[in-house]
Amino acid sequence: MSGVPPHLARWTGLAGSMLLALSAFLGGAFPSGPLRSTPVSIWQGDNGPLILAAWAVGTGLMAYAWWVLRDGGPSTRWALVTVGLWLLPLLVAPPFGSRDVYAYACQGASFAGGISPYEQGVSALPCPWLDSVSYIWRDTPAPYGPLFVLVAGAVVKVAGSLTASIVLFRALALVGVVVSAWALPVLARRAGVPAKRAVWLALGSPLVAAHLIGGPHNDILMLAALVGGLAVVAAHPRRRDMLLVGGLLLGLAVAIKVTAVVVVPFAALAATAGPYRLRTLIRDGGWVVGGAVAAVVGVTIAGGLDFGWAGGLSQGGAAIAWTSPPTAVGQTVGYIAALFGAHIDALPVTRGIAVVVLAGLLVWLWWRARTRDPLYYAGLALAVTVALSPVVHPWYWTWPLFVLAATARRTGWFTVIALVASFLVLPDGTGLPRFTKTVGAPLMTLLVIVVVVRLVRSARAARQPVAAD
């Protein structure tokens, strides 16, 4: 444990959370009027310096308190109580760090109005709160799975107003945190990791408070189902009824955000106790895969929808930010070409290469997981999925964070990533990468080169025969 007293870290983080709530009240992502089509700095508005100071200091205090107690603090119960205290101020704050919740509400309104959000954008109804949705997402199909579309439609029907809808979305996010708080210790004990550390690293992260609750984002619902499914599978290998339940939970995660599908093959491996055998994988892992498929298909049919989210996923690349490594490399290529008077749009190429590399890495990770801990490799699969995506928002890093917090022995690299990501979005949803692309893209490209070189050297060293004494 660090030299910082746990009670001091607890109250330091709470002070940070209260400052974040203050910045949200003063300059959060309010639904008041059309979103401006041209970037305007938050500091040019009312109380700009105060908003930025509250945001920067608040995030810094939470990040510091989280980091110094990254071993989990005194106990699991202590970690849970502390996380609960940190979330309280943001439960009553306006939407913070993103305008996605307005898109959720409008997609729910479209579905409730008889329009498939997979076929038309939210401007087709039109949504009564259309002015609150970012321009870039008004005419694009929903990229979410059928379960979340059904949830969003139900929320709008029950709430009847935008404010009440936001309250319900945040309440659902809190439910996701509670479910995760149950599942993480179960998963951690199965992986031989301290439960208190798993709970603290996953739920105490500033990304959870600011984006999964403050946002609020549907990622926490996906993570609750995903971690819950992994926990059930890990706790009951070879029990077919429980493996089916675990698969159903994983299917629900996929039915919220389809990226959760990368975890299913690793969960199938985790379902087989003992040495890997193809017959055992089919016998035990088949229940997990079957449950996942049944959940996705069942929810889709029950909602009267289709598998149109595939079209919605292709629209995600409309945003361009150097926080995505393949996007940063494409931007850097364009900057270098511009120095020589040429105009090159390298983004389609670098993003296409990233998709191919991702597919290869996922297969390689699964193959290695046969003789290792598949739960840990599921976290790595989520990490490479985020890193090689065409768009990477800060809260995407909670996907690998939740799984790795409960399965990884060494936590430094992914906690550093989560720490840095916490500072990348301002209270009103403005991403700092927008203003730092000419510096951020080359630096990210340099980091990609360094990581690739180190991985290649490590692979070569691993193949070298050990010299005899």
Secondary structure as GFF3:
##gff-version 3
##sequence-region A 1 469
A	DSSP	alpha_helix	6	27	.	.	.	ID=ss1
A	DSSP	three_ten_helix	42	44	.	.	.	ID=ss2
A	DSSP	alpha_helix	48	68	.	.	.	ID=ss3
A	DSSP	alpha_helix	76	91	.	.	.	ID=ss4
A	DSSP	alpha_helix	100	112	.	.	.	ID=ss5
A	DSSP	three_ten_helix	122	124	.	.	.	ID=ss6
A	DSSP	three_ten_helix	130	132	.	.	.	ID=ss7
A	DSSP	three_ten_helix	135	137	.	.	.	ID=ss8
A	DSSP	alpha_helix	146	159	.	.	.	ID=ss9
A	DSSP	alpha_helix	162	191	.	.	.	ID=ss10
A	DSSP	alpha_helix	195	203	.	.	.	ID=ss11
A	DSSP	alpha_helix	206	207	.	.	.	ID=ss12
A	DSSP	pi_helix	208	213	.	.	.	ID=ss13
A	DSSP	alpha_helix	219	235	.	.	.	ID=ss14
A	DSSP	alpha_helix	240	254	.	.	.	ID=ss15
A	DSSP	three_ten_helix	258	263	.	.	.	ID=ss16
A	DSSP	alpha_helix	264	270	.	.	.	ID=ss17
A	DSSP	alpha_helix	278	280	.	.	.	ID=ss18
A	DSSP	pi_helix	281	285	.	.	.	ID=ss19
A	DSSP	alpha_helix	286	302	.	.	.	ID=ss20
A	DSSP	alpha_helix	309	313	.	.	.	ID=ss21
A	DSSP	three_ten_helix	314	318	.	.	.	ID=ss22
A	DSSP	alpha_helix	325	339	.	.	.	ID=ss23
A	DSSP	alpha_helix	347	369	.	.	.	ID=ss24
A	DSSP	alpha_helix	374	387	.	.	.	ID=ss25
A	DSSP	three_ten_helix	394	397	.	.	.	ID=ss26
A	DSSP	alpha_helix	398	407	.	.	.	ID=ss27
A	DSSP	alpha_helix	412	421	.	.	.	ID=ss28
A	DSSP	three_ten_helix	432	435	.	.	.	ID=ss29
A	DSSP	alpha_helix	437	463	.	.	.	ID=ss30
###
